[in-house]
């Protein structure tokens, strides 16, 4: 049984551009069964790399539970000893844990929440359990893996799975499935929300180039203002923003193409940001086109390595990555600094919060113009990059 503390999920990038998530042991050796499972059951049926990474992350939590419970799953299953009711209950309870690595090591953590307008300050306990949706996904992936692993190990020794053994495996899988939390529809009470009108004004004022409140150095202000404006006015996903190329902009027609380019060999980033859905061509305001043009001509062109690729947003910080496409972590860092300068935005400011804000603004606009629900749904699906008729826009 491998030490779970020495297992990490990492992405490999192949020469053809494919990103391939692996669970590595001691940083270099892929684990056999998790790799075989994700390859045959997910990669070979064209599931996205991020889906495979989510599966491996769930399996890593399974490894922590097995290690803490002193259970060697492969040894047990080869002997046709599958999880019993108590073990399934223990596993599903463990899958609710947020800090499973620290729990394994019996480390108690107290988090301090910074004082803000929405709290009274002091020491506050932060929820140590994952959401019910995360627990549901973890159990689903793990149940599928355990069924696959048990069947494969039995077949390895006996070449077939007899009816009694198959029934035992199915009971284990069913026992895990029935322990998944109930799916609940989001409501107006717990739905994620965008920024208030006051927060929107504060944000746009904060990132204005030359503003006294701007938390960024002068060489970053233009780029970061562009980031916020593209997200705020267009409702882009973070991955779509980072995947934008200069060639996606038509500066004569004032349009921007959001294109799906998975496993792009020209993208040097191992963790490739991508558009999740179909391509779409979005009209742009002249003011936004000018921001893009000014950034490309006056700032981006100052970095020699930026001229070697076509991606719009680049790293400005000095070092080997200067001029290279901005990473997912780099984008997150931008919002961490903005959040620090906006103390009244509780709960964290992210690119996705701005996407919710865009949808709120779109709803207000559609209501003011008395647009019919069916037409609004169709327009929102297009602008947000959702499949028409999927029900997401509704």
Secondary structure, 3 states (H helix, E strand, C coil): CCCHHHEEEEEEECCCCCEEEEEEECCCEECHHHHHHHHHHCHHHCCCHHHHHHHHHHHHHHHHHHHHCCCCHHHHHHCCCCCCHHHHHHHHHHCCECCHHHHHCCCCCCCECCCCCCCCCCECCCCCECCHHHHHHHHHHHHHHHHHHHHHHHHHHHCCCCHHHHHHHHHHHHHHHCCCCCCCCCCCCCCCCCCCHHHHHHHHHHCCCCCCCCCCCHHHHHHHHHHHHHHHHHCCCHHHHHHCEHHHEECCCCEEEECCCCCCCCCCCCCCCCCCCCCEEEECCHHHHHHHHHHHHHCHHHCHHHHHCCECCECCCCCCCCCCECCHHHHHHHHHHHHHCCCCCCCCCCHHHHHHHHHHHHHHHHHHCCCCHHHHHHHHHHHHCCCCCCCCCC
